[in-house]
Every structure is written in C-alpha cells, then in structure tokens.
Amino acid sequence: MKQKTLLIGWDAADWKIIGPMLAKGEMPALKKLIDNGVYGNMSTMNPPFSPMLWTSVATGKTPDKHGIHGFIEVMPDRKGIRPVTSYSRKSRALWNILTNKGYKSNVVGWWPSFPAEPINGHMISDNFQKVSKNPKKKEPFKKGTTHPEALLYTISDLKIFPEEINDEHILTFMPKAAEIDQKIDKSLTSFAKIMAENTTVHAAATNVMRTTEWDFMAVYYDLIDHFCHAFMKYYPPKLPPIKQKQFDIYKDAIRGAYIYQDMMLERMIELAGPETNIIVMSDHGYESGNKRILKMPKYQAAPALEHRKFGIFVASGPNIKKNEKVFGLSLIDIAPTILHMFDLPIGKDMDGKPALEIFKNPKTPTYIDSWENIKGDFGEHPEKISPEILSNQETMQQLIDLGYIDKPDDKIENAVRKTETDLRHNLARVYLGKKDYESAKEILLELIDHTEKLDTIPFYLDLITISLGEKDFDSAEKYLTIIRKKDSDLELNTTITAAKIHIGKGRHKKAIQLLIEAIKRKPNSELFFQKGRAHTKLKQFEAAEKSFSNAIQLEPDNARYHQAIAVVYLQLNAYETAAEHALTSIELIKYFPQAHYTLGEALTKLGDFKNAKIAFETAAKLRPKTYHKAERAIENIEDQSRVPLDLNSKATYKHYDNQITVVSGLPRSGTSMMMQILSNGGMIPLIDETRQADESNPKGYYEYKPVRNMHNDNTCLGEAQNKVVKIVAPLLKFIDRQYRYKVVFMNRDIHEIVRSQQKMIGKDPDTLPITLLNAFTRQLKEIEFWKNNEPGVELLYVNYTDMLENPETQLKKIREFIGIDMDKEAMKNSIDASLYRNRLVTN
C-alpha cells in the first residue's frame, strides 16, 4: 500500500494545557498518536505571526525568503489593502513540489492559501470558511476559493454559519452561558463565529479525505488560537482583576476547545488509516499562567505578545518511533522532513533540516541546490491574477477584531503607507530573529527616518535589542532614553531593558538593585534571570544559582535559563547538575551552540571525554565562524588522554601551529625579564620602540603599543602568531579567541610588586596602599577564573623568585610548556639577579 502523509495544524496549541488534559484522559485521540509515535516541543520564530509561520512550515524557509511578511498586504495597484494572499508567497510549498513529482495533495484552510493554487489534487482555501458576525450578511463565494473550481459546488453545503450554533453547542463549552448579558457582553457572538468556521474546515477536510485520492494532505485549524484570544483571560487559575462571575462562566471554554479539537482529530485518524504518517503540530504556544496580558498595549499585532515560543509536535506512522520524546524541532524542519518521507531531495536553500531522529530506520537525505530552479509544472498561480478577486472583507474584520491589525485609515494612501511600514518592520524582525543585525538595523533606521505620524517606539525597541546583541550598550542606552521621552505615559515597562544595559556597561550592582525593586512590585521569570546574570558577572555564584532557580521555577521551558544555571553549576563544581541543565537547554532548542559547549565542559569535568568531544563538535558546527572556543576545547580533549595535565597551571606541553606565546603578569612582576629570556632563547618578539629603557627597566620594556588598546581593538594579535608578545594581566580577557595561546604568567609576591610600583612612581616603597593590594588580589583571582573558562588558553605560572634562584628548573619547564627548541644558555644568561631590588624582607 502506498504510504500517505497527513499534516494537521492546530494554531497556538500548547503542552502546558494539553499535559494535564492527557493525564485526565480528556484528549484520547492525541494520546493515541503519542503512544504510537513521537512528541516534543516545536520552536517558533520571530515575529510569531501565524501567516508567516505557517508559510515557513509549508516551505521550510524563513519569511525573508518565502515572502509572507504579515497579516495583510498592499494591493499591486497600491489602491488598497487586503488580507495576505497566497499570491505573495515567493517560494514553492510542499504541495507545489509534490505536484511536480506526480503526487496528489489535498490542502484545506491553510493560512494563507487564497486564492487556491492549481495543484495536482484539491485545495480549499482559507477563504472558504470565513463568515461575518452579522447573520444577515452572507457574502457569495469568491473566484479562487477552491481548486478545482467545480469542487466548490460539491462542498458549499458543508459551510456552517454562526446562527446554526445553538444552545446545546454553547452549553457544552460554557454550562453557565445563560447568565451572560448579551446586550453588554458579545463573547457568544465571537464563540459562534469561531465554532462555525472551524467546523466548516473539518467538514470540508473529512469530505475530501473520504472522496478523493491523495498522497499528502494538510489541514489548518485556528480554533484554539481564536478561543485563546477570546477566553484565555478566564482560564484557571483566576487572575485577580477578573470578576468571579465572568470566571465561572468562561473558565471551561479553553478546555472545551481542546476537547473539540481532539474529537475532530479522532475522525481524521480513522479516515487516514494505520499506514498513514500523521503529524499534529502548532506554530507557537499560548500563555496560560501569570504572564497573561489583560490590557494589551496599543501597537501592531500586540495580541502576539501572549504567544509562547514553544508549540507542540506529535508524529505517528509505520516508520516512526514509538512513545519517544524528540527535541529541538523548529517550524522550518517540517517541510524537509515531509519531503524526506516521500524520498524527495531537500533544497539546500531551505533553512530547516529533516528530523531524522523521529524515524525507526532513518535514510540518508538527498539534496538539490533549490526547488526554485527546477522547470516544470508545480501547480502555481499564473503570472497575472485579477486583484479584485483577492479582496476579503470578512477576513479583514476578523483580523481587526482579534487585534492583529488596526482598523485601516479611511484615506487609502494612509492605509497603504501604514501597511507598507508594518510589513517592512516585520521583515526587520525576521532579520533580527536570524541575528542578521545589519539588515534589520538598515530597515529600522529607514522606517524612523521616513515614517510620518506613526508610532516609532516599536522600531526603537528593536534597535535596543540589536544594540544589546552587538554589545553596543551606549547606543542601547541612547535609544532607551528616546523611548522614555516618547512614552510619556510610561505604558511600557523598560526595567529589564535598563537592567541589561547596566549589566552590559559593568554596572552590575545597580542592575541588581533595580531588579530587586521590580521583583518586589511584580516578580516574573525574566527579572530573576537578569538578576542572576548580574550576580554571575560579579562571580556571586550562590546568589546567581538562587536567582536562576527562581526563573526556572516560573518558566521551566526556557532554554536560556537552563544554560545560564548550567554555567553557574560549573563554577560551583556541581558538574552532574550542570550537565543536566545543559541537556535540558538543548532539548528545548537544539540549535543552541552555547548549551552544547557548556555540556562539553561539564562532561569533560566528569571524565566523559567521548561525549564531551561530540558536544564541542556540535557547538563548533552550529556556529563555525565565531565559536573558536569549541575548536580549542576539541583539541584539548584529544590531547588530554595522551599528556598529563600540570594541575598547578593549565598546560598540555604541546606546540600548536600559529600559537601565540604571551608573557603576562601584574605590572612590575618580571614580565620584561621574561620577554628578554624568550627573545634571547630564539623566539621572535612582537615589540616596538615606543617605550624606551629607563632606570626601572634598564634592559627595556619589550612592549607593543597596539596591545594597550586591545579592549577596543584586538586585531593586532593576528601579528603575534608564532611570536611572543607581552600583555599585562588586566587585558588578557580581551584576547581574540580564534587563536591558540600559551601564557607564561609571572607570579611575584604582591607586596614586592606594590613596593616596586611605589618606588617607580616616586612614592614611599614602605607605605603599602591597602586598596592597591586588594585590587591586585582580585585581578589574580580573575585570572584563575578566566583561564579555566578559555579552552584556547594554556597558562603556566612562573614564580619570579624561583626564576632568579633556581633558573634551570624554571627554564626547562618553560621550554616544555611552549613546545619549541630554544637556546638554553642564552636564556639562562638573560637572567640578572642584581635587578631583584624590591625583595620583601621578613623577620
């Protein structure tokens, strides 16, 4: 029997609600699929706007490639706006590719799919089920509602209208519905419309399932999403502002929507048969806890703020594993996975990857450059299409009612300009989500410069996000100041943004104080997370662990929180716990290089070198251009089994190609002497003559001026490959991580260092400033922390006194550490014990 695939979309379905219902036996159809298949989280994308997301599901591409950028679009003649149409999609969807390969597809209700495309099979567009709230207003079907057009005559009687939803239907969801004062509360009108439209989708879908041949079928329901927008504020537990009477009436509406959706699933499973691959998924989740928003801010698509970043994924079929949880899936992985099910190649231009881990017997996927380059019949729209058939007033009104768009301006030119601005902004947010900051910034600055009489605060908010991502904290602070001036009513809470800026600029204590005050007013997970970040920066790891734990307790499925606490547990030497949280983070978001790296660190500490190497390799693969730390860690793992570590330092005693040898230490600790030793031994020093020899350093300072500016520009280190360069201790943290470093760190008694510095600047060497002593002690502790967290760095401590009194032993250790042959005698002859002039004398 030929294998078929059924893809079912439940907009906004969320495990937080489904989980307890499964436990109570209230969703038996979904449980059947889970027991006989795989399940897990489905990661959404930015911005979480459904037409953009469902098109990414169908194409395997992000919106900048597929062309759907919002809920509405401008007509080609710029004489009006309309709900987004399939005509705006620039990439071929699954059903187009399957058409080209001779497979039959049925597509029902997909958003957007109007006008229907002439595919090999049947398409019932998202225009078919749309109805008006006004029972007297029944628009005729528009051309393009279905393909083939004759299908419309077969299924038109299946369309349900709101007035057909009766008391029996309503009371099933809301047993106390009779208590609603319908003159004031219009919720039942919304309820009837949502029920009618989704029942219509189901009736049409089951009809073509039964009466037509098909290989692939895709059906989309917005039932759960629209119920959530209408009734989530009443979902248990009751929020304080909600009146008890309203809560009692509407509290079961969301639960009822899930039960009804499961009942429809039961019928589709029955019709599909046991040999069909079935995927049930959602594009995002929906907030159902203390992060619900009762008063939406007044800006574009504000209701999407309640969309959670994880939806659901369930798959069952003959070659799919049984009752297993899968991890790290994203919306863009669905199309490549379904192509793989049909043994078709995946486009290299697709952003997603096939989810091979769901299969019992996975096959090696095949690839082509792009399906867009293949010629032939793909069941696509003709080049020209009449714009008047695409207008849909019912859909426009629904988007306005849901809060996704504002009511368009009566002046057409204003409505067009506003729509174009929103679409450009959405595209900027797509780039932001992909971390293409330059493309996003270019659009946002352009919008600010050319947008008249429109709210620019959302653009500045995104510019702050970009600035924080680029670690440009001055710009972030500048944009925050602009927002606060524009937002005179203080509708936006900018506490978290301000805290991030404080942390970025090193004002950690100020950030903590700000966050403590905010937590007292209204605690939430992100406040605790930022507080934990500030404590981590201050190396207050116990306090950081407590804050991150609070964040996880409030939001247990946030990958960032688990990654952050894993790093803290590494510092607390709780390596097993660190590994557990790093794994949880990866389970939530597979493409998270930092989490893979942290897992590698934890496994290394636990002695599991094999799996640690896999984790580091994954981190390097996910971010090859910037994750040099992972490459260095892999080399360390490979060396670790062969060469014993010097536990007093951090060294493998192996030479690496193009390694940079660094001489470091606190000022006046003997760094110039060590530079001279290594230079005379045969190493090439990276120096200039900017700083001349003097009484304090009669043999020269051996410095390179650009190194002093490393905190602003560290590109000079490229010149130091296969050479030796002096870098004072406070600047070590600014090294370029793409290189390998061997650091010879001069360790001298701090009191001697301070005496030497006091004498050098003309002060009494016997007067030792406590603040300076404390500062140097902190710096040495920071070096310990730094070297342990930099896999590309090996560090050998060389005691200044031992160097003078027992040079042969120290020089042997240095030569072995750097890993190259050097002139032993020349090195020894470079040591001048007469320069030991600030020896600490003890009685």
C-alpha positions, -999 to 999 in steps of 0.1 A, spaced: 0 0 0 12 35 -9 23 55 21 5 88 28 12 118 50 -14 139 69 -2 172 83 -26 188 108 -21 224 121 -35 234 155 -27 271 158 -15 280 193 -18 245 208 3 243 240 17 214 261 11 233 293 -27 229 287 -25 196 269 -4 178 295 -29 179 324 -58 171 300 -39 140 287 -34 129 323 -72 131 329 -80 112 297 -96 142 281 -77 140 248 -77 103 238 -70 108 201 -39 128 207 -27 103 234 -32 75 209 -8 92 185 17 99 213 17 63 225 23 51 190 47 79 179 70 107 190 63 140 206 81 172 217 83 209 216 81 229 183 102 261 184 86 291 168 102 321 151 103 358 153 79 375 148 53 349 159 26 359 133 7 330 121 6 336 83 44 340 83 49 309 105 25 285 86 42 295 53 75 286 69 60 252 78 50 247 42 82 259 26 110 251 51 121 287 47 122 318 68 99 347 58 127 368 42 128 340 16 92 330 13 78 365 11 48 364 35 55 393 59 23 398 78 -15 395 81 -23 420 54 -7 433 22 -9 462 -2 -27 456 -35 -5 455 -66 -20 488 -78 -15 504 -44 -52 514 -43 -60 495 -12 -50 468 13 -63 432 18 -57 402 39 -25 384 30 -29 361 0 -11 330 -14 0 352 -43 25 370 -21 44 337 -15 77 337 -34 88 301 -26 73 268 -37 54 250 -9 52 213 -3 21 208 -24 39 225 -54 69 202 -52 47 171 -48 27 182 -78 58 184 -99 67 148 -88 33 134 -96 18 132 -61 -17 142 -53 -23 167 -25 -53 180 -6 -49 213 12 -77 227 34 -78 261 52 -41 267 52 -32 303 61 -27 319 36 -40 297 7 -65 321 -10 -67 321 -40 -63 284 -44 -34 272 -64 -39 248 -94 -21 219 -78 -24 182 -86 -52 175 -62 -76 197 -43 -72 230 -25 -99 245 -3 -85 279 6 -88 298 39 -115 320 23 -140 291 22 -149 290 59 -149 328 66 -182 342 78 -194 375 91 -207 381 126 -238 395 111 -262 366 104 -279 387 77 -247 392 58 -237 362 37 -212 370 10 -211 348 -21 -180 326 -26 -153 344 -45 -135 331 -75 -104 312 -64 -119 299 -32 -113 263 -43 -93 243 -69 -107 229 -90 -134 255 -91 -161 228 -95 -152 215 -60 -170 245 -46 -203 232 -58 -197 199 -41 -188 212 -7 -207 246 -5 -235 230 16 -209 220 42 -204 256 52 -217 263 88 -229 298 98 -229 313 133 -266 313 136 -265 275 133 -246 272 165 -274 266 191 -278 264 228 -268 228 230 -234 235 213 -227 265 235 -237 249 269 -212 221 262 -184 246 264 -200 271 289 -226 254 312 -234 288 327 -238 307 293 -274 315 301 -261 340 327 -244 362 301 -260 396 295 -257 395 257 -266 432 253 -233 441 271 -211 410 266 -207 400 229 -185 370 237 -211 345 224 -210 361 190 -173 355 188 -178 320 201 -203 311 174 -182 325 146 -151 306 157 -171 274 161 -188 278 127 -156 284 108 -136 255 123 -165 231 120 -166 241 83 -129 234 79 -133 200 95 -164 191 73 -146 201 41 -114 183 51 -131 150 60 -151 152 28 -121 153 5 -103 127 27 -132 103 20 -140 111 -16 -107 118 -33 -73 101 -38 -44 117 -21 -8 112 -11 -4 143 11 -30 163 30 -26 195 50 -53 209 72 -52 241 93 -74 249 123 -74 283 141 -99 271 167 -75 270 197 -58 303 188 -90 322 185 -105 307 216 -74 317 235 -76 353 223 -112 354 233 -112 335 266 -77 328 279 -81 356 305 -107 334 322 -86 302 322 -78 288 356 -62 299 379 -83 331 381 -63 363 378 -70 389 405 -86 415 382 -111 390 367 -146 391 382 -157 358 398 -190 357 378 -171 360 344 -146 335 356 -173 310 365 -190 314 331 -159 312 308 -133 292 327 -141 260 308 -141 275 273 -104 268 265 -106 232 278 -137 227 257 -118 239 226 -91 214 231 -116 186 237 -135 195 205 -102 197 185 -93 162 198 -127 149 187 -121 161 152 -86 145 153 -102 112 162 -122 112 130 -92 122 108 -71 94 123 -99 70 115 -101 82 79 -64 83 73 -58 47 83 -29 30 101 -4 32 72 -5 70 71 21 92 86 3 117 108 18 149 121 -1 172 145 17 205 153 13 241 163 32 272 153 35 286 188 21 281 222 -1 305 243 5 320 277 -18 304 303 -2 314 335 9 345 353 23 361 321 -12 366 306 -19 401 295 -53 416 304 -47 450 289 -29 449 255 -5 477 246 -16 497 216 7 487 189 7 465 158 -2 428 165 0 432 202 -20 400 209 10 380 196 27 390 229 8 362 245 22 337 220 47 313 238 79 303 220 71 266 220 43 249 203 36 211 200 48 184 177 34 148 175 41 123 148 30 87 142 34 63 114 48 30 102 85 41 102 82 65 132 95 55 167 70 46 194 63 67 225 96 87 224 102 123 231 122 143 205 140 175 210 150 207 193 125 208 164 117 241 146 89 251 122 112 251 93 121 215 98 86 202 88 88 207 51 123 190 48 110 161 70 79 155 48 100 157 16 122 130 32 92 109 39 84 109 1 121 101 -7 125 135 -24 156 157 -22 157 187 1 166 221 -12 199 234 1 183 268 3 158 256 28 166 268 63 152 237 80 167 202 83 149 168 82 141 155 116 158 121 111 156 113 148 119 106 146 124 76 123 129 40 133 151 34 102 163 68 90 177 70 55 204 94 43 187 125 30 194 137 -6 198 173 -16 194 197 -46 205 233 -48 169 246 -49 135 235 -59 130 271 -72 154 264 -101 136 233 -114 114 238 -145 81 221 -150 45 221 -137 44 229 -100 7 238 -98 15 275 -93 -6 307 -100 -3 323 -134 18 354 -136 -12 377 -138 -42 375 -115 -71 399 -111 -67 419 -79 -104 423 -73 -109 386 -66 -85 388 -37 -104 413 -15 -120 397 15 -138 420 40 -147 392 64 -111 383 69 -101 419 73 -128 424 100 -117 393 118 -81 405 120 -93 438 134 -115 421 160 -86 399 171 -63 429 175 -38 418 149 -43 449 128 -57 483 135 -88 495 116 -74 509 83 -74 546 78 -103 559 57 -77 576 35 -64 549 12 -29 564 9 -26 565 47 -37 528 50 -13 518 23 16 536 39 8 522 73 6 486 59 39 490 40 56 502 72 42 473 92 54 448 66 89 463 65 90 462 103 80 426 103 108 418 78 133 437 101 122 415 130 127 384 108 163 395 102 166 402 140 155 367 148 182 354 124 208 377 140 213 395 108 216 427 127 229 448 98 199 441 76 175 446 105 191 479 116 191 493 80 153 488 77 145 502 112 166 533 107 150 538 73 115 535 89 123 560 116 136 585 91 107 581 67 77 573 89 54 603 95 27 604 122 32 568 132 44 554 165 82 547 162 86 532 197 85 496 183 113 504 160 134 518 188 127 487 209 141 465 182 171 488 178 178 483 215 176 445 210 201 448 182 224 471 202 224 446 231 231 418 207 261 437 193 272 447 228 268 483 218 255 494 252 259 531 246 235 530 216 211 509 236 211 535 264 206 563 238 176 545 223 161 538 257 163 575 266 144 583 233 117 558 241 112 571 276 108 606 262 82 594 236 64 571 261 54 599 285 25 578 299 50 551 309 29 523 294 60 503 286 80 486 313 116 492 305 131 478 337 145 447 321 160 467 292 176 491 316 190 462 337 205 446 306 222 479 298 236 483 333 250 447 331 265 454 297 282 485 310 295 468 341 271 485 365 261 451 380 252 463 415 230 490 400 212 464 379 207 441 409 191 470 429 168 479 400 157 443 396 151 437 433 128 467 434 109 454 403 106 419 417 91 434 449 64 451 427 56 421 404 80 392 401 85 374 368 110 350 353 129 374 332 136 397 362 151 368 381 171 358 351 187 392 346 194 394 383 212 360 380 232 374 351 244 403 372 254 380 401 273 358 377 292 388 364 301 396 400 311 359 405 285 357 432 276 322 421 254 311 450 232 342 446 232 336 408 221 300 413 192 311 435 180 337 410 182 314 380 164 287 400 136 312 407 134 320 370 132 283 360 105 277 386 84 303 369 93 293 334 107 258 333 109 255 295 131 285 288 164 272 273 184 304 282 176 299 319 189 263 319 220 273 300 227 301 324 223 280 355 245 252 340 273 277 337 269 286 374 269 250 385 302 245 366 317 272 388 302 256 419 318 223 408 284 207 406 292 191 372 264 165 370 238 191 377 255 214 351 253 187 325 216 180 333 206 217 328 227 220 296 210 189 283 176 204 292 185 235 273 195 215 242 163 195 244 143 228 243 164 244 215 186 220 195 204 248 177 219 264 208 258 264 205 264 278 239 244 250 256 263 223 236 296 240 247 286 241 283 276 204 281 310 197 267 327 215 296 306 196 322 313 162 306 350 170 304 350 176 342 331 143 347 357 125 326 333 116 297 357 127 270 340 109 242 306 127 246 323 159 256 340 159 222 307 154 205 292 183 224 321 206 214 320 195 178 283 203 177 289 238 191 316 244 165 293 232 137 264 253 148 285 285 149 316 278 129 326 314 123 326 326 159 328 295 181 366 291 182 363 282 219 348 249 209 375 241 184 402 248 211 383 225 235 382 197 210 420 199 207 423 198 245 401 167 247 422 149 221 454 159 239 441 151 274 442 114 270 478 115 259 495 141 280 491 145 318 480 180 329 500 202 352 475 206 379 492 238 392 488 255 359 468 247 328 491 231 303 494 202 278 531 208 269 523 206 232 531 231 205 503 242 182 507 257 147 505 295 147 502 296 185 507 329 203 530 330 232 520 356 258 541 369 287 518 383 313 515 392 350 508 422 371 529 453 364 564 450 379 562 412 382 591 404 359 573 404 325 601 424 308 627 400 321 607 370 308 603 387 273 641 391 272 647 355 282 624 342 255 637 366 229 673 356 236 663 320 235 653 323 199 616 334 199 606 364 178 592 391 200 563 414 188 576 447 201 583 483 190 605 510 204 577 533 217 587 529 253 624 533 260 645 516 287 649 535 319 661 531 355 632 509 364 637 486 334 673 492 322 671 463 296 639 476 280 601 470 284 596 447 253 562 462 246 540 466 215 519 497 216 487 484 198 483 458 226 475 486 251 443 492 230 432 456 230 400 464 249 389 484 218 406 465 190 423 431 194 431 425 157 468 433 164 470 397 178 470 383 143 505 396 140 516 377 171 512 342 156 543 321 162 558 350 182 559 362 218 541 393 230 537 410 264 501 416 276 495 428 311 471 408 332 440 431 331 440 430 293 441 392 289 403 389 289 402 409 256 422 383 236 409 372 201 395 337 208 402 324 173 438 318 182 457 294 205 476 310 234 504 298 257 505 323 286 537 325 307 523 343 338 549 358 361 538 353 397 555 375 422 547 383 458 521 411 457 538 431 484 570 431 464 551 442 433 535 471 452 568 482 466 583 482 431 555 502 417 556 527 446 593 532 440 588 535 403 563 564 406 584 582 433 564 572 464 575 557 497 580 519 490 574 511 526 539 526 525 517 499 510 482 511 500 456 485 510 433 494 481 460 485 456 469 453 474 432 443 473 429 452 437 458 431 427 445 402 447 411 405 428 430 405 395 448 373 403 415 356 412 400 368 380 429 353 360 422 320 376 385 322 366 394 334 331 419 307 323 396 280 334 369 292 311 390 298 280 397 265 262 421 282 237 443 293 266 470 274 284 487 291 313 519 284 332 527 302 364 564 311 368 575 323 402 597 354 399 619 344 429 623 308 417 633 322 383 662 341 399 672 315 424 666 282 405 667 292 368 675 259 352 644 241 366 621 270 356 636 274 321 632 237 314 595 239 324 590 270 302 606 253 271 584 222 276 553 244 280 559 264 249 569 233 230 597 246 208 635 242 209 653 273 224 689 282 233 692 271 269 724 291 277 712 323 261 680 321 281 700 315 313 724 343 306 694 367 303 687 365 340 702 393 360 696 386 397 710 421 405 677 436 393 659 419 422 658 452 441 625 451 459 628 418 477 604 415 507 625 411 538 607 392 567 618 389 603 
